[in-house]
Amino acid sequence: MTPTLTIDLDAIAANWRALSAAHGGPTAAVVKADAYGLGADRVAPRLLAEGATHFFVAQLAEAVVLRPLLPGAFIGVLNGFAAAEAATYAAHDLVPVLGNLAEIAAYRRFAAAHGHKLPALLHIDTGMHRLGLMAADVDAVAADPGLLDGIAWSYALTHLVSAETPDDPINILQLQRFNQACARLPTMRRSLANSSGIFLGEEFRSELARPGAALYGINPRPGLPNPMRSVMRLTAPVLQLRDVKVGEGVGYNGSWVAKRPTRVATVALGYADGYHRAASNRAAAFFDAARLPLIGRVSMDLTTFDATDHPALALGDHVELIGPAIPPDEVAGFTGSNGYEVLTSLRHRAVRRYAAL
């Protein structure tokens, strides 16, 4: 008896449509990290059929796997470029995101040897301080635009630091920095907004938005009603039901002790399935719209819940650990994490079903 992860591809497609409408312009789909843990091999083709033409992953290996599933689509690779990988990019018609002068020079050399310009995106760092051209690099390119010659630039992009916090002044500062940098460089289309950035207003529109987490039901506007549809449900079966007396502990180290006679439901799911141990004694499951508090430690393969107030729960019934009743964002609140990590932690031990929720 194993957990089941149900993934609603139509709901993901509906979220892409909603994000495209909110952006009011071309909208890509970020399908890195196996489509945030939900299966890029199924998610990306569904979005292609829906009308998406641009996709982004983090690593070259992800892009190579997706290429035969996305014929004719634009696939951008966010994590930079290494000269040793150049032939793979060309062979599979993939587009690197270049974020420093050394990468740009190496790609120019490969394109020259290849005999014609090859596509790339130019990453400009406006405040994230991870990847992208720094201010000094922009100065260098502005002084010598020839540094960008020999490449067919698809877009200039930047990545927003705090778009989920609309009143954070870094948002406007990044917008200004991006606009100023683009004005000093050869003209190219721009890609600006991530999931939350789409909701920051007209000035954050560009030639290509790049939503990721919101496609998968993560709320792009924390603190406000979620405009996205729920797209997944993780359930697990009840393996045993047992009664414990007042004063008896449950699970490793007895971290939870019964204060009343308690009916304990042991469920076939644990941290080896990606359900975080930090949820111990904090989270909950749902059965028939009723909340079952998590009691005791999340262990590798098993987790225990208080079913005392829910006598209808029986052996073999499935409880919902993550899904419409308890969204990834809520689960993340119990673990000190975020919805992104909750989804990308899910392991393939769960049986996967692609169906409507």
C-alpha positions in Angstrom: 0.0 0.0 0.0 1.6 3.2 -1.2 0.9 6.9 -1.5 -0.8 8.3 -4.6 0.0 11.6 -6.3 -2.7 12.8 -8.6 -1.8 15.5 -11.0 -4.4 17.5 -13.0 -2.8 18.5 -16.3 -5.9 20.4 -17.4 -5.7 22.5 -14.2 -2.1 23.3 -15.0 -3.1 24.4 -18.5 -5.9 26.5 -17.1 -3.4 28.2 -14.8 -1.2 28.9 -17.8 -4.1 30.5 -19.6 -5.0 32.6 -16.6 -1.4 33.8 -16.3 -1.2 34.6 -20.0 -4.4 36.7 -19.7 -3.1 38.5 -16.6 0.2 39.3 -18.3 -1.5 40.4 -21.4 1.2 39.2 -23.7 3.4 36.2 -24.6 3.9 33.9 -21.6 6.4 31.1 -21.3 6.2 28.0 -19.0 9.0 27.3 -16.5 9.2 23.5 -16.3 12.5 23.1 -14.4 13.0 20.6 -11.6 10.7 18.1 -13.4 8.0 20.7 -13.6 8.3 21.5 -9.9 8.1 17.8 -9.1 5.0 17.0 -11.1 6.5 15.5 -14.2 7.9 17.7 -17.0 7.4 14.8 -19.5 3.7 15.1 -19.0 3.3 18.8 -18.1 5.3 20.4 -20.9 3.6 18.5 -23.8 0.2 19.4 -22.3 1.2 23.1 -22.2 2.5 22.9 -25.8 -0.9 21.6 -26.9 -2.5 24.5 -25.0 -0.5 27.0 -27.0 2.7 27.6 -25.0 5.7 28.0 -27.4 8.5 29.0 -24.9 9.8 26.8 -22.1 12.5 27.2 -19.5 14.5 24.7 -17.5 17.5 25.1 -15.2 19.9 22.5 -16.6 21.0 21.4 -20.0 20.2 17.7 -19.2 16.5 18.7 -18.5 16.3 20.4 -21.9 17.8 17.5 -23.8 15.1 15.2 -22.4 12.3 17.6 -23.3 13.4 18.4 -26.8 11.8 15.4 -28.5 8.6 16.1 -26.5 8.4 19.7 -27.6 9.0 19.8 -31.3 9.6 23.3 -32.6 9.3 24.9 -29.2 11.8 27.4 -27.7 13.6 25.8 -24.8 15.8 28.1 -22.7 18.4 26.9 -20.2 18.7 29.3 -17.2 21.8 28.1 -15.5 24.4 29.4 -17.9 26.7 27.9 -20.5 29.9 25.9 -20.6 32.0 25.6 -23.7 32.1 21.8 -23.4 28.3 21.8 -23.7 28.2 23.9 -26.9 27.7 21.0 -29.3 24.8 19.7 -27.3 23.0 23.0 -27.4 23.4 23.2 -31.2 22.5 19.5 -31.8 19.2 19.8 -29.9 18.3 23.4 -30.8 18.5 24.7 -27.3 19.0 28.3 -26.1 21.5 29.1 -23.3 21.0 32.1 -21.0 24.4 33.9 -20.8 25.2 35.8 -17.7 28.8 36.9 -17.8 31.4 38.1 -20.3 33.3 34.8 -20.3 30.2 32.8 -21.3 29.4 35.3 -24.0 32.9 35.1 -25.4 32.9 31.3 -25.4 29.5 31.1 -27.1 30.6 33.7 -29.7 33.6 31.5 -30.5 31.4 28.4 -30.9 28.9 30.3 -33.1 31.8 31.6 -35.3 33.1 28.0 -35.7 29.6 26.8 -36.4 29.4 29.3 -39.3 26.4 31.4 -38.3 24.8 33.2 -35.4 23.2 31.0 -32.7 20.4 32.0 -30.3 20.9 33.0 -26.7 19.4 35.1 -23.9 21.2 37.8 -22.1 20.8 37.7 -18.3 21.2 41.1 -16.5 21.6 41.1 -12.7 19.4 43.8 -11.2 19.7 42.8 -7.6 19.4 39.1 -7.1 23.2 38.8 -7.1 23.4 35.2 -8.2 23.7 35.1 -12.0 23.7 37.7 -14.8 25.8 40.6 -16.0 26.9 42.9 -13.2 26.9 46.7 -13.5 30.5 46.7 -14.5 29.8 44.1 -17.2 27.0 46.3 -18.6 29.4 49.2 -18.6 31.9 47.2 -20.6 29.3 46.1 -23.2 27.9 49.6 -23.5 31.4 50.8 -24.2 32.0 48.0 -26.7 28.8 46.7 -28.2 30.9 44.4 -30.4 31.2 42.1 -27.4 27.7 40.9 -28.2 28.3 40.4 -31.9 27.9 37.0 -33.5 24.9 35.9 -31.4 21.3 36.0 -32.2 19.9 37.5 -29.1 16.4 36.3 -28.3 15.7 38.3 -25.1 17.3 40.2 -22.3 16.0 38.9 -19.0 16.3 39.6 -15.3 14.9 37.9 -12.2 12.8 39.6 -9.6 14.0 39.3 -6.0 10.7 40.0 -4.1 7.8 40.1 -6.5 5.6 38.3 -4.1 5.8 41.4 -1.8 4.3 44.1 -4.0 5.3 47.0 -1.7 8.9 46.0 -1.5 10.9 48.9 -3.1 13.3 46.5 -4.7 10.7 45.7 -7.3 10.6 49.2 -8.7 14.4 49.5 -8.3 14.9 46.3 -10.3 12.6 47.6 -13.0 14.5 50.8 -13.3 17.9 49.1 -13.4 16.7 46.7 -16.0 15.2 49.4 -18.2 18.4 51.5 -17.8 20.6 48.5 -18.7 18.5 47.6 -21.7 18.7 51.2 -23.0 22.5 51.0 -23.0 22.7 47.7 -24.9 21.8 46.7 -28.4 18.0 46.5 -28.8 16.5 43.2 -28.0 13.2 41.9 -26.6 12.8 41.7 -22.8 11.6 39.0 -20.4 10.9 40.3 -16.9 8.0 39.0 -14.9 8.0 35.7 -13.0 4.8 34.3 -11.5 4.3 37.0 -8.9 5.7 39.7 -11.2 2.8 39.2 -13.5 0.6 40.8 -10.8 2.8 43.8 -10.1 1.2 46.0 -12.8 1.4 47.3 -16.3 5.0 48.5 -16.0 6.2 44.9 -15.4 4.9 43.7 -18.7 7.4 42.6 -21.3 7.7 40.6 -24.5 7.8 37.4 -22.5 6.7 36.5 -18.9 8.2 33.4 -17.3 5.8 32.0 -14.7 6.8 28.8 -12.9 5.3 28.1 -9.4 1.9 29.6 -10.1 1.4 27.1 -12.9 1.5 24.4 -10.3 -1.0 26.1 -7.9 1.4 28.1 -5.7 -0.2 31.4 -4.7 1.6 34.2 -6.5 0.0 36.8 -4.2 0.6 35.6 -0.6 -1.9 37.0 1.8 -4.6 37.3 -0.9 -6.9 34.7 -2.3 -5.1 32.4 -4.6 -6.1 33.1 -8.3 -4.6 29.7 -9.3 -6.3 26.4 -9.5 -5.1 23.5 -7.3 -3.3 21.0 -9.6 -2.3 18.1 -7.4 -3.4 15.8 -4.5 -1.1 13.6 -2.4 -2.9 10.9 -0.6 -1.8 7.9 1.4 -3.6 4.9 2.9 -4.3 4.1 6.5 -2.3 1.0 7.4 -3.4 0.6 11.0 -5.8 2.1 13.6 -5.0 1.8 17.3 -6.1 3.2 20.6 -3.6 4.7 23.0 -4.2 5.6 26.6 -3.6 8.9 28.4 0.1 9.4 29.0 1.3 7.1 26.2 3.6 8.4 23.5 3.4 8.1 19.8 6.3 7.7 17.4 10.0 8.1 17.8 11.2 9.6 21.1 7.6 9.9 22.2 7.5 13.5 21.1 3.7 13.5 21.3 1.9 12.2 24.5 -1.8 11.5 24.6 -3.8 13.9 26.9 -7.0 11.9 26.2 -7.8 8.4 25.0 -6.7 8.7 21.4 -7.4 6.8 18.1 -4.2 6.8 16.1 -4.2 6.4 12.3 -0.8 5.2 10.9 -0.5 6.3 7.3 1.9 4.9 4.6 3.9 8.1 3.9 7.0 9.6 5.4 10.1 11.8 4.7 11.4 9.3 2.1 8.4 10.3 0.1 9.3 13.9 0.4 6.9 14.7 3.2 9.1 16.8 5.5 10.1 15.7 9.0 9.7 19.3 10.0 6.0 18.8 9.8 6.1 16.6 12.9 3.5 17.5 15.5 2.4 20.5 13.4 0.7 19.6 10.2 -2.5 17.7 9.4 -4.2 15.4 7.0 -7.8 15.6 5.7 -10.4 12.9 5.4 -14.0 13.5 4.2 -13.4 17.3 4.8 -12.3 16.7 8.4 -8.9 17.7 9.7 -6.7 15.0 11.4 -3.8 16.6 13.4 -0.4 15.1 12.8 0.9 13.6 16.0 4.4 12.4 16.7 7.4 12.4 14.4 7.2 12.0 10.7 9.4 8.9 10.1 10.9 7.6 6.9 7.9 5.6 5.7 5.1 6.3 8.2 3.2 9.2 9.7 0.6 9.2 12.5 -2.5 11.2 12.8 -5.2 11.8 15.5 -8.4 10.2 14.2 -10.2 10.2 17.6 -13.0 12.6 16.4 -13.4 10.8 13.0 -14.8 7.3 13.7 -15.7 6.8 10.0 -12.0 6.5 9.1 -11.3 2.9 8.3 -8.3 0.7 7.3 -7.4 1.3 3.7 -9.0 4.7 3.5 -6.8 7.4 1.9 -6.1 10.7 3.6 -5.0 13.8 1.9 -1.6 15.1 2.9 -1.3 17.9 0.3 -3.9 19.1 -2.1 -7.1 21.2 -2.4 -7.9 20.8 1.3 -4.4 21.5 2.5 -2.5 23.4 -0.3 1.3 23.3 -0.6 1.6 26.8 0.7 -0.2 25.7 3.9 2.0 22.7 4.3 5.0 24.9 3.9 3.8 27.0 6.8 4.2 24.0 9.1 7.7 23.3 7.9 9.2 26.7 7.7 9.6 26.3 4.0 7.7 27.4 0.9 5.3 25.8 -1.6 8.1 25.4 -4.1 10.1 23.1 -1.8 7.0 21.2 -0.8 6.3 20.3 -4.4 9.9 19.7 -5.6 10.5 17.4 -2.6 7.9 14.8 -3.8 9.5 11.5 -4.6 8.6 8.9 -7.2 7.7 6.3 -4.6 4.1 7.6 -4.9 2.0 6.1 -7.6 1.4 8.9 -10.1 -2.0 9.4 -11.8 -2.7 12.1 -14.3 -6.4 12.8 -14.0 -8.8 15.5 -12.9 -8.8 16.2 -9.1 
